[in-house]
Amino acid sequence: MIEPGASRKSTNSRLPPEVNRILYVRNLPFRITAEELYDIFGKYGAVYQIRLGEKSRDTRGTAFVVYEDIYDAKRAVDHLSGFNVGGRYLVVMYYQPAKFERRADAEEKKRELEELRRQVKLKKAQMAAKEENQN
């Protein structure tokens, strides 16, 4: 953790704005457990919470790790990005809500566009069938 007598804030008193207590971790082995993540991330400070992605969804292989202290989170990002776990190299970054919201919005718009395309295709097929019946 931190050497005795060293002040936490003396190493980096001004943190970049993207630094926060919540980390987003990608490229995890699919079979990793929360306990194993606590062992890995707990070496850098007190972990408040870990949320693993669901095994059957697009979120598998991902996790959110929430630290008690922002400086512990920064040290974890600095040391664990690129760390090899189970033959996979971790991608550890700060959680940025705006980025996740944009991704969710883009996925929603993509679904809407696919639905509109399906409706247009159906309408064209109906019009072609109607035209064929008139002839």
GUKEKOL-229561 format. One line per 10 residues: number of its first residue (from 1); for each residue x, y, z of C-alpha. Coordinates in steps of 0.02 Angstrom, whole numbers, plus 50000, padded with zeros to 5 digits. Example, Ala and Ser with C-alpha at 12.3 -4.5 7.8 and 13.67 -1.06 7.14 Angstrom:
1	50615/49775/50390; 50684/49947/50357 $
end
This chain:
1	50000/50000/50000; 50084/50163/50057; 50253/50173/50141; 50245/50220/50326; 50261/50406/50352; 50218/50449/50171; 50071/50563/50146; 49943/50501/50022; 49919/50672/49946; 50104/50716/49939 $
11	50132/50598/49791; 50002/50684/49682; 49901/50824/49761; 49813/50875/49600; 49727/50734/49509; 49665/50744/49329; 49477/50774/49315; 49438/50599/49248; 49507/50516/49405; 49373/50448/49520 $
21	49343/50305/49642; 49250/50197/49516; 49351/50092/49395; 49287/50001/49242; 49382/49841/49205; 49375/49750/49037; 49451/49593/48963; 49430/49490/49121; 49432/49300/49109; 49250/49244/49100 $
31	49271/49126/49247; 49348/49252/49369; 49258/49272/49535; 49225/49428/49639; 49338/49355/49775; 49482/49343/49652; 49453/49523/49600; 49453/49578/49783; 49623/49491/49801; 49694/49578/49648 $
41	49622/49753/49675; 49630/49748/49865; 49820/49759/49858; 49802/49943/49813; 49681/49996/49947; 49511/49966/50027; 49384/49908/49898; 49207/49966/49935; 49117/49861/49804; 49145/49750/49652 $
51	49012/49719/49521; 49049/49581/49395; 48964/49581/49224; 48832/49447/49196; 48894/49284/49122; 48758/49271/48989; 48757/49452/48926; 48868/49575/48835; 48941/49628/49002; 49035/49465/49036 $
61	49220/49493/49056; 49191/49664/49134; 49177/49732/49310; 49158/49891/49408; 49276/49912/49556; 49236/50048/49682; 49372/50104/49802; 49350/50192/49968; 49485/50318/49921; 49518/50404/49755 $
71	49708/50389/49775; 49694/50200/49795; 49592/50195/49634; 49726/50295/49544; 49863/50177/49603; 49761/50027/49546; 49739/50101/49372; 49924/50143/49364; 49978/49967/49415; 49844/49852/49345 $
81	49816/49917/49169; 49896/49784/49060; 49912/49662/49206; 49899/49481/49149; 49760/49382/49234; 49721/49208/49171; 49808/49238/49006; 49715/49401/48973; 49782/49578/48990; 49667/49688/49095 $
91	49603/49854/49030; 49576/49962/49184; 49505/50137/49165; 49408/50266/49262; 49220/50253/49247; 49153/50398/49145; 48963/50405/49154; 48945/50520/49004; 49039/50397/48894; 48928/50252/48950 $
101	48770/50355/48921; 48827/50399/48745; 48859/50215/48709; 48686/50167/48775; 48606/50306/48672; 48698/50247/48516; 48640/50068/48545; 48460/50127/48569; 48467/50229/48408; 48539/50080/48316 $
111	48392/49972/48376; 48268/50107/48322; 48350/50118/48151; 48343/49929/48129; 48158/49930/48176; 48122/50069/48050; 48216/49973/47914; 48115/49817/47955; 47953/49917/47943; 48003/49995/47776 $
121	48050/49825/47706; 47883/49753/47762; 47789/49901/47687; 47881/49880/47521; 47839/49695/47518; 47656/49734/47553; 47652/49865/47415; 47734/49746/47291; 47610/49608/47335; 47464/49729/47317 $
131	47529/49789/47147; 47553/49609/47090; 47374/49565/47140; 47306/49712/47038; 47391/49651/46880 $
end
